[in-house]
Amino acid sequence: MIRSMTGYGRSQLQSEGRDILVEIKSVNSRYLEQNVRIGRNYTYLEEELKALLKTKVSRGKVEISVTVNPLEGRKADIKVNEAIVKGYLEAMRSYNNNYVTRNEEGEIIGNVSGFLAPDSYYYGKEERMSWQTMMQLPDIFRVEKPQEDENEVRRSVMGAAENALAAFVSMRETEGEKLRIDILNRLISLEKCLAVVEEKAPELTERYRERLFTKISDILKDTAIDEQRILTEAAIFSEKTAVDEETVRLHSHISQMRDMLSEEGSVGRKLDFLVQELNREVNTIGSKVQDIEITAVVVEMKSEIEKIREQIQNIE
């Protein structure tokens, strides 16, 4: 079954305390281009994800995006950074010694800048820091997450990636089937046009012979006409305008294209080559045969071939 180069697949699952989302999307490209977007902590999975893609994808610009989030309630240790707290207290003590006014008992009774509030930093002679103040200071708390088990993460992420890849490939195959049907219908139209060319082309020599005989008769009038000379000229004309070889090759190319559209795997490049050959043969017919009816058919054939070419650009 042929596949389109455009597609999208998505998988989301919860495993081992994590919520994992994997998305795969692709657009057309002459070759296989892979781009993996994943968190810095999980870059060790990048090559495995690329290898997984290669098992199912041979052409296209493919992007795989992986998001890993811990579920609510996942363990994490939150600790007070005691060194930072002590540093803040030392700074406050220095400020207190230089700018705070105390009474004889050592109690704070005022400060120069109004920076300190007794209930925030000091109360009487006792040093203290309120929780409200502590929460507003940077770097007071340190969050320590437990080290993740790489094998657990690998199993979860690769499982989600396989599901997303299956959905991605399925969409590509669905789009590929639509392309195949459209191309087959256009090949039928191309064969109908080819039948008209094969019917009309042999008549050209006879019409040429008649026109040549009429023209020479008008010129020579009463003079005897050499019938053999006219037949020779007609034969030369017939040889120059014969399109039998081109029509035979066109039939062969159309048959090969039908066979390729039934093959498994990547056939986009081979189809692209064949469509170039189709176009070459039709151009040759157009240059050989200077007949208004056949010229119109040739234009229609070139239009169908161009539409086939556009569709083939989407095939893997």
Secondary structure by P-SEA (a helix, b strand, c coil): cbbbccbbbbbbbbcccbbbbbbbbbcccccbbbbbbbccccccaaaaaaaaaaacccccbbbbbbbbbbccccbbbbbbaaaaaaaaaaaaaaaaaccbbbcccccccccccccccccccccccbbbbcaaaaaaccccbbbbbccccaaaaaaaaaaaaaaaaaaaaaaaaaaaaaaaaaaaaaaaaaaaaaaaaaacccaaaaaaaaaaaaaaaaaaccccccaaaaaaaaaaaaaaacaaaaaaaaaaaaaaaaaaaacccccaaaaaaaaaaaaaaaaaaaaacccaaaaaaaaaaaaaaaaaaaaaaacc
